[in-house]
Structures are given as structure tokens and as C-alpha cells.
Amino acid sequence: MKAILVVVGDEILLGQVVDTNASYLGQAFAAAGLELVSKWTVRDREDEMLEALKLGMAKADLVVFSGGLGPTSDDLTKPLLTQAMGGRLVRNLEVQKAIQAWFEARGREPGPMNLAQADLPDNCTLLHNPLGTAQGMLWLQHGVYVAALPGVPYEFKHLVDQELIPHLKTTGLLRPMVHHTLMVAGLVESSIARILKNWESQWRPEGIRLAYLPRPGLVRLRLSMYAHESKDGSGITLAGMQDRVQVAAQAIKGLLEGYVYGENELSLEECIGLILKDKGQKIFLAESCTGGALSARLVRVAGASEVVVGGLVAYSNELKVEELEVDRDLILKHGAVSTEVVGAMAQGAALRYHADYSVAISGIAGPSGGTVDKPVGSVCFGIHGPDGTLTYRRSLGEGRELVIERAVMTAMFLLWRVLIGQPVQDS
């Protein structure tokens, strides 16, 4: 079953409200066997909403409207869809009682506009919403389902999970699909694509698609398999699809050994925390240009107190000397942004704060401060552990926030490789 989401609201297009419903719907539908093929956002205009309805019904098996079900004059979805589907609004006494009880539980009296939320289409299937006054609605016309759901995220999610998907499962139209994500760090998208070129040629005829989802310092590889695209067609079972995707994923892990750190949205900081916890070891962070951003990433993981000793933002040279015991002459000779200094920072941090591992970062985030030898984006990393100290220098581009984010991700990748016993050899 193919679905299209139509998000209604000027506030979305004006950037006043961020739409989170689309990502949730995509995940929920994929898990249930529905394919969300498009998402459209339209203004609170009747002609634009009707055009989206018409186009959606021509292209998909299900059209889901999100938003526009409130009690005010700019909420047009309910009356518009009711009319388009050939029905009329009728007061539902059971829903009216539920609305009255909802307000009474909060010590309030519902007004006429609130009670009008009980005026519902006489030709739809009601999707009950116990979390608010706007009810969900579902129509079937010309073989296409049309659903209207409130835009409030927690109400939307409840109706998707508890009402819409259970109802659609009874139709027999859902087709099995499988998605599996591999988390890759340390390689850019183009390098991964080059390595996996033959893999894609091998597995595409088996019905497996590969999507590249990059973000700074990280690429998510999503393997997707749809039964109707497989050479086996409807003859393959869900279990068979899952097995095939796992085999394909293992092949990628072999081709990208040392770069696939986890699966299914596991963050790199979570992975590092799990490894340190398993080792029974702790880490200290000594940061300059990242200003504590690496520490913040590691401590936001639950259980961080078991593995993180602490962190120090040694932004000035004085702090590097006084708190991390870096030799002042080393800074004068090589500069604060150097492999020599970050190596000394990492060693000093581990010794002074009694940590098994330490990471030090120093760089030029910009927009000024760069030189011919050390342009903006130059960042040095030092990692100290039981087997010694490793240092690295990377050029991470321009844009202060982007350089800092890339530096954090690079530091975590280099640390992860040390933790798994496969340290990156600098070049």
C-alpha cells in the first residue's frame, strides 16, 4: 500500500512550527508494511487542499491529512473533506459526552466551538482520540483510503499507532517490507559508494535497495527490501526477506571493515560508552576549539557517569600548561594547534585525572585565525590509552559550527578505532 502525507498549515510553511509528524509516520508505516512515497505541505487554502486530495487519490492507495482539525475558523480539513467525500457533518452524542468529560476533568466548561468538535462526517469511520477533542476520520472512496488526523504530535502518533494502522491491517493490502540501517563513520559518501559499487550490482536484482544518508562525520546506509520489487515477488516471506537483508548487510560490513560501528541508529557516542563500560575503563576529555562539545556528546548517553571521569575546556595556552602540564616551550615551538601539543594534552589529562583513555582536541574553527600552514579548519587530535599516545591532523573545511561538529565526530571515530584495537594509522 502506497501512502501520501498532506500536511496542512501556514505555520509549517512559515517556519513557525517544525513538522515532526512526517518522520514518525514514515517509520511507523515502514514497520507496518506501508510505503510513504510522498509528503506535501499546503497552506490553509481550500483550493490547495482539494488539489492535494485529488492528486493524492490518483497516485496512492492512502492519503493522510495532518492538521486543520481544530475548532477555529482557519481549521478547514474536516468540513472540506466531509464535503469532498459526499457526506455531511452530524453531531455525535458519544463524542460530545467525551469532550464534556475531557473538560470537566480539567475543571473547565467546554464552549460552543469545543462542542462543535463532536460534529463529524456521517460517512466516515471514526478514529477515536482520547488525548484531545479533535477526532480522526477515515474514508474509503473509489478504492482509496483518505484519513484526517490532528496535527498535535502526541495525538497524531497515538492515532497512527492505535487506530489507523490497526484498521489498515484488516484490509489485507499491506505488503511486507524490511529496512535495516548500518552506521558508518570515517568515510565520506563518495568513498563508500565507490567501495560498494559491485555490491549494489549484485544485490539490486535480489530486490534490495541502498540509500546513503550523510550527516557531518557520519553516513547511515539504509538497506530496504520490498516484496513486490523482489525477483521472488509475493512468493517470499517476511522472514525470508529479513534473512536476505542480513546477508547483504554482513557483506557490507566485510567491505567496510573498520568503518561500520553499529546498526539501526546507534550513535557513535553510545557505541563508545558501551565499549568503555564493557572494558570497565574511563575516559577524560581535554578540549580547546570544540569548547566542551565532545564532552557534551559523551555525557548525554545514559550511564555516562560510569565511564566519563570529566572534561576540561583548555581554550587558553595558560590552561594547557597549568591544568594539563603541557610544556610551555612545546607550545612556543609548534603552536597550540599541533600534533605535538595535543599529544601532550592527552597524556597530561590521563595522568592528572587518572583516566584509562583521554582525548585532546585543538584547532582553528574560524572564521579567522588561519595561516598558510594552518588554514581555518585545521584540527589536531591526541588519543592516549594503555598502549600509548596517537596523534592526528585533519583539515575539516570552513564554517565554525561545521568544523566543530566534524571535529567531534572525527574524534569519536578515531577513539572508537583505538577502543576496538584497530587504531587509524595517520597519513
N, C-alpha and C positions, 0 to 999 in steps of 0.2 A: 504494500500500500504506500503510495507516494503522497506526501503532505506538503502543504504550503502554509506558512505562517504570515498573517497580516497583522502588523502592529499598528494600532490606531492612536494617534495623539500628536498634536502640535508640539507638546513639551518634549517629545522624543527627538523630533527633528530640530528643535531649537537648542538641543543640548542641555536642557534644564533637568532632564531625568535620563539616567543611563538604563538602557533595556538589558535586564539580566534574564528575562523570560526565554529569549531565543536560545541561549546556550543551554539552559536547563531542558527546554523542550527537545532540543537535538539529542541530548544524552538520554533522556527518558524514552524517546521514540526509538532510538537505535537499540536500546536494551530490550525493547518490546517487539521489535521486528517491523517498525515503520521507518520509512526513509523520508526525512525532511529535506526536500530538494530546493526550496527557495524560501527567502524571508523578504517580505516587502513592508515598508513603513509608509503610512499615508497620513495626511492631515485629517483633522476633524471636518471633512467636507463630504457631503452626501454623494456627489458625483464621483469623487475619487474612491470612496469606499465601495460604491456599486461597481465601478470599473475593476477594482481588485477582486471583488466577488466573482464577476463574470469571467475574468481571465483565469482565476484560480480554479474555478469549476471546470474550465476547459482543459486545464493542464494536469490536474491532480485528482486523487481519489478522496482527499480530505483537505478542507480549507479551515484553518483555525484562526479566528479573530481574537486578539488580545486587547482589552481596554475598551473604554467607551460605554461601560455598563452602569455607571454611577447615576445618581438621582438629579443631576443638574442639567441645564439646557444644552450644554455642549457635549453631553453623552448621547451619541446618536446611534450606537451599534444596535441596541435592542429594537427600537421601533423600525429602523431601516431594514434589518434582516427579517424581521417579522413580516413586513410588507412584501419584501422581495420573495419570500418563501410562500406567499399566498395565505398567510394567517392573520389573526388579529389578537390584540392584547386583551386578556381576560384576568380579572382579579382571582388569584389563587389563595383561598382562605387558609390553607395549611401553611403556606409560606408567610402569609400575613401574621399568623399566630407566632411563627418562629421569629419574625422580625420584632414583634412586640416583646417577646420574651428576651431577645437579644438586648434590647434597650433597657428593659426592666432590670436585667442582671447587672447593668452598669449604672443604675439609679437615674435613668433618663426616660423621657417620653418621646416616642417617635412622632415626627411631624408628617404632614401630608406627602411631602416629597419622599420621605423614607418609606412610608407605607406603599407608595407607588412602585417601589421595587418588587412588590408582590404581583404587579400586572405583568403577566407572562404570556408568550405566544401559545395559542390553543392547538398548534400543530407541531410542537417540538417535544423531544424527550428532555425532561428536566434533569440537570446535573446539580445535585444538592450541594450547597455551600454552607457548612456550619460555622465558618470563620468570619463571615460578613453578611451583608444584606443583598449583594448582587449575586443572583443565581446563574449558573452555567446553563447553556442551551445547546441542543444537538438536533439537527435536521437531517433528513435523507431525501434528496431530490435528484431524479434522473441518474441514480446510481452513485451520486457524490454526497459525501457527508460534509456538513458545514457546522462548525462548533463556534460558540461565542463564550469566552471566558473572561473574568475580571482581570484587570491588569496589575492589581496589587500582587507582588511576587509571592507572598506566602499563601494567598488564596489561589492564585494561578497554579502553583505547584501542587497544592492539595487536590484540586480538581483534576489536574492531569493524572496524578497517581491513583487517586481513589475513585474517580468517576469516568473520565474519558477513556483512558487506556483499558480498564476492565470491560467497558462496553464494547470497544472496538475489537477486543479479543474474541468476543462472541460471534463476530461476523465471519470468521474463517478466512479473512482477506490478508492477514498478516503473514509475511514471508520471513523465514529465518535469515538473520544476518549476523556476522561476527566482526567485532572490532578489537584490535589488540595494539597497544602502544609501547614502543621501545624508546627509552630516554637516552639520548646521545649527547655527550659533551666533548669538547676538544677538537671538533672538526666542523668546518663550515658546510653549508648545504651543498654547494657545488662539488666539494671533495667527496661527500657521501654519495651524491648522485653518480659520480664517476666510478666509484668503487662498486656501486650496486647496479650498474648498467646491465650486466649479464644476468644478475639475479632477477631483475624486473622482466627481462625477456623470457626467463624460464617460468616464472610464476604467474604472469598475466594470463596465459592460456588456462591456468588452473582456477581462474576466477578471483585472483587476489590482486587488489589494487594497493598502491603505496602512495601515501601523502606525506609531504615534507612540511612540517610546521615549525619554522625557526623563531627563536627569540634570542636576545643577546647571550652569547656563550652557550647556547643550548639548541638542539634540534630534536623535536619529537617526530618519530616515524610511526605513522598510523597505518597498520595493515587492516584492510577491510575486505570482507568476502560476502557477496550477496548470492543467494542460492540461484536466482534466475539468470545470473551472469556466468555461472559455472558451466563447464562443459558437461557436467552431470545433470544440470537442470534441477528439476524437482526431485530427482532420484537421490540426492544427497541429503543426509540427515543433519540436524544441528550439531550432534556430536562429531559427525564426520567432518563438518566444516571447522569446528574447533580444533580437531586433531591436525587438519591440513594447515591451518594458520600457525599452530605451534611449531610444526616442522619448518615452515617458511621463516618464522621468527628466529628459530635456532640457527638457520643458515645465515641470517643477517648477523647474528651475534658472532659467528665464526669469522665472517668477513670484516667485521668492525671490532675485533677483539681489542680490549683496552680502551674502548670508547663508549660502549653501551654499559651504562652504570646501573640501570634499573628498568622497570616496566610499569606501565599503567599509571602515569602521572606522579611517580615517586620523585620528589625533589632531590636535588643533589645534597642539600643540607641534611635532609632526612637520612639519606644513604650514609653520609659521613657520621652522623650521630649514631646510627645503628652499628657501624663498624667499630667505632671507639668504645661503645657500650659493650659490645661483644668481646673486645680486647681487654676491657677493664682499664682503659687508659684515658688520659685527659689532655686537653689542649689549651694553649694560651694564644691570644691574637694581639699582634703589635702592628697597628695601622697608622699610616700617615695620610696619603691622599684620599683614601676611602673613608676616612673620618668615622670609623666605627660601623660602617655598613656591613662588613663581613661578620663582625660580632653579632650584629642585629639579626642577620640571617640565621646564624647557628643557634642563637638562644631562643628564637621563636618556635623552635621544634620542641614539642613536649618531651620532658625528661632531660633537657639540656643541662640541668644542674649536675647531672651525674657525669658529664663529660667535659664541660667547659669550666676551666678554672676562672677565666676572666679575660678582659681585654684592656688595651691601653691605646689611646689616640696620641701617638707621639708625633704631633704635627711639626713642632719646632725642633731644631737641632739640639737645643738645650735638654729637652726631654729625652731625646735619643741617647744623649750622653749620660744624664743623671739617672734615668729610670731603667734604661736598657744596657747601660755600661758599654756603649759604643765608644771606641777610641776617637777623640776629637780630631786627631791627625788624619784618621781614615776618612772622615767627612771632608776635611780640607783638601785632601789629595784627590779623592774620587768624586766628591759631591754626594749629597743626600740621596739622589736618585742614581744608585749604582748597585751592582750585584754585590760588591764588597760590603757596602753598608747594610743592605737588607740581610745578608748572611750574618753579620754581627748582631743585628737587631734580633733575628730569630734565635741565635744562640743565647744572647743575653736574656731574652724573655723566658726561654725554657729553664735556664739555670736559676734565675732570680725568683720565678714564680712556681718552681717545682712542677713543671708540666712535662709529660712524655713527648708531646709534639708542640711545635709552635709555628705560626705563620706570620711573616712580616711582609708588609707592602709599602712601597714608596714610589711615587710617580708624579707626573706633570699632567693634571687633569684639564688645565687650561681655563679660560681661553688664552691666557698669556703665560709667560714663564718659560716657553720653549727656546731651544737654541738649535744651531745647525747639527750638533752631535746628539742632542737630546730634545727632539721636537715634542710638541704637545701630543700627548697620548702615549709617551714612553713611560712604562711602568715596570718596576723590578720586584721580584718576589723571592723570598727566602723561606725555605721549609726545613725545620730542624726536627730530627727524630732520633730514635735509638741507634740508627745506622749512620748518623752524621747529618751534615747540612748540604742542601742543594739550593742553587740559585738560578734564577731565570730572568730574562729581559724580554718584554713583548712590546710591540707597537700596536696600540688599541684604537687608533683613529682620533677623531675630534668630536667635540661636544661634551661638555663637562659631565653631565649626568650619564651619558652613554659610556664614557671612559670609566667612570666609577662602577657602573653596573657590569661592564665587561671585565674590569679588574677583579671584582668579587667572584664572578663566575670562573674566571681563569684560575684564581687562587684555589677555589674549591675543587676544580678539576685536577690541578697539579697535586693538591693534598690527597685527593681520592686515589690517584695513581700510586702515591707513596704508601698509603694505607693498605692497598691490595698487593703490595710488593712488586709493582711494575712502574717504578718512577720514570717520568719522562726524561729522556736524555736531551739536554738543551743543545740547540744548534742555531 
